[in-house]
Amino acid sequence: MENVQKTACGVILGSTYTNYDDALTSSILPKLSTRHREALGETGEGTAASPRFTPPAFP
């Protein structure tokens, strides 16, 4: 998916595209990997706060 975002940045910015990091900075976009990591953290926090969540029992 990150490759799709890289390609899209190149297409949108055209000849002004130099590299992915600069494209994200100028477009005010986060890397998809960063967004994914944040979403996983939020999901984990929500799961742990759920009254139906029972941590696994390890012997």
N, C-alpha and C positions, 0 to 999 in steps of 0.2 A: 504494500500500500504506500509505503514511503517513496518507492520509485515512481508511483503515479503522481504524487505530490511534487517530486523533483521535476518530472516531465512537464507538469502543468505550469510550474513556476517558469520554466524555460520558454514555454509557448506564450504565456502571458507577458513576460518581460521582454521577449524577443532579443534584439541585439544588445540590450542593456544587461542581460543575464551574464553574470561572471561565474558565480558558484552558488551552491544550494544555501549555504549559511547566509551569504549576503542577500540572496533573494528572500529568505524568510524574514530577515531583519527589515528590509525595505518594505515588505508586504505586511509587516506586523503579524506574522504567523508563527505559532510554535511548531517544533518538530512533532510529527505524529507519534514518535516514540515517547516523547515527553507527555503528550496528552494521554496516551495509553497507560503510562505508569501512574499518572494522577487518577485516572478513572479506576484503575485496579485498587488503588489505595482507598478511594471513596467507597467502592463496593465492599471491600474488606471491613471498613469501619461500620458500614451499615449492617453487614451480616453479623458482626460481633455484638452490635447493640440490639439485635432482634431478640425478643423474648423466646422465640422458637429455636434459637441457636444453642446447640449443646456441643461444647468442645469435645473432640475425640478423646477417649480414655486410652491411655497407653499403659501396657502391663509393666 
